[in-house]
Amino acid sequence: MPKKTSPIVFVTLALLLLLPLNTRAEGDFFTVKNATFQGNSTQNYPVFSAGNPKAAPQINTFFQALVPTFITQKRASYQDDNIYVKSEYEITYNDNNYLSVIFTFEYGLEGWPQTQMFGYVFDSKTGRQLSVKDLQITSQAIKNELKKMFNAKNIKISKDIDLTKQIKNFYYDSNFNLHVIFDKGSIAPEAYGIIDITINE
């Protein structure tokens, strides 16, 4: 005769099925749910809730527009609607002061992939996106860090580079260290790929 299943098991299963698909690690401020653009599983973006209910919608509006805007821009630059675009993201900092997210896009024609990385930082209280002007650093501090990295890897930095125009892409890591991202080929030969440096503020 089969054993009866305990009512506790049924209650536990029911509760598990009712749990939302949102993820919120211990200590995180915002809850995060993954979304896909037009149901395409390779084009992902985050949706935030909890934390600050006034700031989350503003941040979500930004990310909802990010993937389709990128696709439109790349199709226009390639003059080809058949290019592929993949998007992935990583939430690198998530507390009641700041939210920091890295987006990585892979795109192009089959066999000729290109990659771009973008860092975004938001004020968790207001939902406002931070710009370079909000950072307490100078272009000289960034140049000093670049020199250290380039000397270690024996890369020559071009004297013609205007860092004030190149510094626009940044994020905070889990230890709240500031990182600045430079596109492939923007400040070093393309063979070195995307440059990601940590700034000692």
GUMAR-221555 format. One record per residue (C-alpha): y, x negated, z; residue number from 1; residue in three letters. Coordinates in pm, whole numbers, plus 50000, padded with zeros to 5 digits. Example, Ala and Ser with C-alpha at 12.3 -4.5 7.8 and 13.67 -1.06 7.14 Angstrom:
GUMAR-221555
v 49550&u 48770&w 50780&i 1&aa Ala
v 49894&u 48633&w 50714&i 2&aa Ser
//
This chain:
GUMAR-221555
v 50000&u 50000&w 50000&i 1&aa Met
v 50338&u 49845&w 49895&i 2&aa Pro
v 50581&u 49744&w 50164&i 3&aa Lys
v 50892&u 49955&w 50210&i 4&aa Lys
v 51219&u 49786&w 50128&i 5&aa Thr
v 51451&u 49763&w 50425&i 6&aa Ser
v 51770&u 49978&w 50407&i 7&aa Pro
v 51962&u 49659&w 50492&i 8&aa Ile
v 51850&u 49507&w 50160&i 9&aa Val
v 51984&u 49808&w 49969&i 10&aa Phe
v 52317&u 49792&w 50151&i 11&aa Val
v 52347&u 49417&w 50082&i 12&aa Thr
v 52272&u 49464&w 49711&i 13&aa Leu
v 52521&u 49748&w 49686&i 14&aa Ala
v 52794&u 49538&w 49843&i 15&aa Leu
v 52721&u 49247&w 49607&i 16&aa Leu
v 52749&u 49476&w 49306&i 17&aa Leu
v 53082&u 49606&w 49428&i 18&aa Leu
v 53234&u 49259&w 49469&i 19&aa Leu
v 53517&u 49190&w 49220&i 20&aa Pro
v 53478&u 48920&w 48956&i 21&aa Leu
v 53788&u 48744&w 49087&i 22&aa Asn
v 53759&u 48397&w 49235&i 23&aa Thr
v 53962&u 48265&w 49522&i 24&aa Arg
v 53860&u 47938&w 49681&i 25&aa Ala
v 53924&u 47887&w 50048&i 26&aa Glu
v 54289&u 47795&w 50095&i 27&aa Gly
v 54397&u 47921&w 49753&i 28&aa Asp
v 54708&u 48139&w 49738&i 29&aa Phe
v 54647&u 48334&w 49417&i 30&aa Phe
v 54319&u 48496&w 49319&i 31&aa Thr
v 54210&u 48401&w 48966&i 32&aa Val
v 54018&u 48599&w 48708&i 33&aa Lys
v 53923&u 48464&w 48365&i 34&aa Asn
v 54031&u 48658&w 48056&i 35&aa Ala
v 53969&u 48604&w 47685&i 36&aa Thr
v 54204&u 48664&w 47395&i 37&aa Phe
v 54078&u 48959&w 47189&i 38&aa Gln
v 53732&u 48912&w 47340&i 39&aa Gly
v 53687&u 48562&w 47197&i 40&aa Asn
v 53488&u 48369&w 47458&i 41&aa Ser
v 53630&u 48035&w 47338&i 42&aa Thr
v 53992&u 48140&w 47393&i 43&aa Gln
v 54036&u 48165&w 47769&i 44&aa Asn
v 54335&u 48214&w 47994&i 45&aa Tyr
v 54379&u 48296&w 48366&i 46&aa Pro
v 54496&u 48619&w 48525&i 47&aa Val
v 54640&u 48592&w 48876&i 48&aa Phe
v 54656&u 48848&w 49155&i 49&aa Ser
v 54698&u 48861&w 49535&i 50&aa Ala
v 54908&u 48577&w 49675&i 51&aa Gly
v 55253&u 48702&w 49583&i 52&aa Asn
v 55224&u 49041&w 49407&i 53&aa Pro
v 55578&u 49005&w 49269&i 54&aa Lys
v 55527&u 48658&w 49122&i 55&aa Ala
v 55177&u 48711&w 48978&i 56&aa Ala
v 55277&u 48958&w 48701&i 57&aa Pro
v 55551&u 48724&w 48578&i 58&aa Gln
v 55307&u 48432&w 48561&i 59&aa Ile
v 55046&u 48652&w 48390&i 60&aa Asn
v 55294&u 48758&w 48122&i 61&aa Thr
v 55346&u 48391&w 48037&i 62&aa Phe
v 54976&u 48310&w 48007&i 63&aa Phe
v 54891&u 48627&w 47815&i 64&aa Gln
v 55132&u 48515&w 47542&i 65&aa Ala
v 55032&u 48147&w 47548&i 66&aa Leu
v 54708&u 48158&w 47345&i 67&aa Val
v 54824&u 48394&w 47065&i 68&aa Pro
v 55152&u 48201&w 47033&i 69&aa Thr
v 54964&u 47871&w 47000&i 70&aa Phe
v 54729&u 48022&w 46737&i 71&aa Ile
v 55023&u 48156&w 46534&i 72&aa Thr
v 55202&u 47820&w 46544&i 73&aa Gln
v 54898&u 47620&w 46434&i 74&aa Lys
v 54809&u 47861&w 46155&i 75&aa Arg
v 55165&u 47826&w 46029&i 76&aa Ala
v 55161&u 47445&w 46047&i 77&aa Ser
v 54824&u 47425&w 45868&i 78&aa Tyr
v 54917&u 47711&w 45634&i 79&aa Gln
v 54564&u 47833&w 45690&i 80&aa Asp
v 54451&u 48139&w 45887&i 81&aa Asp
v 54096&u 48004&w 45909&i 82&aa Asn
v 54159&u 47718&w 46151&i 83&aa Ile
v 53973&u 47747&w 46480&i 84&aa Tyr
v 54137&u 47736&w 46822&i 85&aa Val
v 53964&u 47689&w 47156&i 86&aa Lys
v 54146&u 47709&w 47489&i 87&aa Ser
v 54033&u 47608&w 47837&i 88&aa Glu
v 54228&u 47581&w 48158&i 89&aa Tyr
v 54203&u 47420&w 48501&i 90&aa Glu
v 54396&u 47530&w 48807&i 91&aa Ile
v 54494&u 47205&w 48973&i 92&aa Thr
v 54715&u 47333&w 49257&i 93&aa Tyr
v 54729&u 47682&w 49409&i 94&aa Asn
v 54926&u 47738&w 49728&i 95&aa Asp
v 55218&u 47944&w 49858&i 96&aa Asn
v 55475&u 47699&w 49718&i 97&aa Asn
v 55345&u 47604&w 49375&i 98&aa Tyr
v 55085&u 47702&w 49118&i 99&aa Leu
v 54985&u 47432&w 48869&i 100&aa Ser
v 54765&u 47483&w 48563&i 101&aa Val
v 54645&u 47251&w 48284&i 102&aa Ile
v 54569&u 47403&w 47945&i 103&aa Phe
v 54361&u 47215&w 47686&i 104&aa Thr
v 54360&u 47335&w 47327&i 105&aa Phe
v 54115&u 47214&w 47065&i 106&aa Glu
v 54206&u 47325&w 46715&i 107&aa Tyr
v 54192&u 47243&w 46346&i 108&aa Gly
v 53951&u 47260&w 46056&i 109&aa Leu
v 53579&u 47208&w 46100&i 110&aa Glu
v 53506&u 46836&w 46128&i 111&aa Gly
v 53870&u 46747&w 46199&i 112&aa Trp
v 53934&u 46853&w 46561&i 113&aa Pro
v 54266&u 46793&w 46729&i 114&aa Gln
v 54343&u 46823&w 47100&i 115&aa Thr
v 54658&u 46900&w 47295&i 116&aa Gln
v 54702&u 46926&w 47669&i 117&aa Met
v 54979&u 47112&w 47849&i 118&aa Phe
v 55074&u 47123&w 48214&i 119&aa Gly
v 55250&u 47421&w 48372&i 120&aa Tyr
v 55397&u 47453&w 48721&i 121&aa Val
v 55528&u 47778&w 48871&i 122&aa Phe
v 55714&u 47863&w 49189&i 123&aa Asp
v 55462&u 48077&w 49380&i 124&aa Ser
v 55737&u 48272&w 49554&i 125&aa Lys
v 55934&u 48376&w 49244&i 126&aa Thr
v 55698&u 48321&w 48949&i 127&aa Gly
v 55958&u 48100&w 48780&i 128&aa Arg
v 55824&u 47820&w 48562&i 129&aa Gln
v 55953&u 47478&w 48665&i 130&aa Leu
v 56118&u 47247&w 48414&i 131&aa Ser
v 56172&u 46871&w 48418&i 132&aa Val
v 56515&u 46932&w 48573&i 133&aa Lys
v 56341&u 47066&w 48886&i 134&aa Asp
v 56157&u 46738&w 48946&i 135&aa Leu
v 56293&u 46478&w 49185&i 136&aa Gln
v 56221&u 46187&w 48950&i 137&aa Ile
v 56407&u 45976&w 48698&i 138&aa Thr
v 56304&u 45873&w 48349&i 139&aa Ser
v 56316&u 45513&w 48475&i 140&aa Gln
v 56050&u 45591&w 48739&i 141&aa Ala
v 55827&u 45732&w 48467&i 142&aa Ile
v 55893&u 45433&w 48242&i 143&aa Lys
v 55794&u 45199&w 48527&i 144&aa Asn
v 55459&u 45378&w 48566&i 145&aa Glu
v 55403&u 45366&w 48192&i 146&aa Leu
v 55468&u 44991&w 48191&i 147&aa Lys
v 55208&u 44943&w 48467&i 148&aa Lys
v 54947&u 45139&w 48271&i 149&aa Met
v 55030&u 44978&w 47939&i 150&aa Phe
v 55024&u 44627&w 48088&i 151&aa Asn
v 54682&u 44698&w 48242&i 152&aa Ala
v 54549&u 44819&w 47904&i 153&aa Lys
v 54746&u 44566&w 47697&i 154&aa Asn
v 54938&u 44839&w 47510&i 155&aa Ile
v 55290&u 44775&w 47383&i 156&aa Lys
v 55535&u 45057&w 47448&i 157&aa Ile
v 55780&u 45115&w 47168&i 158&aa Ser
v 56140&u 45025&w 47250&i 159&aa Lys
v 56256&u 45311&w 47030&i 160&aa Asp
v 56100&u 45580&w 47249&i 161&aa Ile
v 56349&u 45816&w 47412&i 162&aa Asp
v 56164&u 45925&w 47725&i 163&aa Leu
v 56421&u 46195&w 47801&i 164&aa Thr
v 56288&u 46380&w 47494&i 165&aa Lys
v 55922&u 46305&w 47565&i 166&aa Gln
v 55911&u 46413&w 47930&i 167&aa Ile
v 55844&u 46787&w 47919&i 168&aa Lys
v 55480&u 46825&w 48012&i 169&aa Asn
v 55371&u 46785&w 48375&i 170&aa Phe
v 55148&u 46923&w 48651&i 171&aa Tyr
v 55046&u 46866&w 49014&i 172&aa Tyr
v 54691&u 46764&w 49104&i 173&aa Asp
v 54497&u 46890&w 49407&i 174&aa Ser
v 54663&u 46626&w 49628&i 175&aa Asn
v 55009&u 46730&w 49506&i 176&aa Phe
v 55054&u 46412&w 49304&i 177&aa Asn
v 55282&u 46461&w 49006&i 178&aa Leu
v 55133&u 46386&w 48662&i 179&aa His
v 55320&u 46356&w 48333&i 180&aa Val
v 55134&u 46418&w 48006&i 181&aa Ile
v 55224&u 46263&w 47671&i 182&aa Phe
v 55080&u 46387&w 47341&i 183&aa Asp
v 54848&u 46164&w 47143&i 184&aa Lys
v 55056&u 45924&w 46932&i 185&aa Gly
v 55387&u 46015&w 47098&i 186&aa Ser
v 55432&u 45693&w 47299&i 187&aa Ile
v 55124&u 45485&w 47209&i 188&aa Ala
v 54890&u 45445&w 46910&i 189&aa Pro
v 54682&u 45759&w 46850&i 190&aa Glu
v 54362&u 45568&w 46932&i 191&aa Ala
v 54459&u 45583&w 47301&i 192&aa Tyr
v 54460&u 45963&w 47295&i 193&aa Gly
v 54653&u 46178&w 47539&i 194&aa Ile
v 54835&u 45975&w 47806&i 195&aa Ile
v 54826&u 46117&w 48161&i 196&aa Asp
v 55011&u 45915&w 48425&i 197&aa Ile
v 55060&u 45971&w 48797&i 198&aa Thr
v 55415&u 45932&w 48925&i 199&aa Ile
v 55486&u 45793&w 49270&i 200&aa Asn
v 55779&u 46009&w 49379&i 201&aa Glu
//
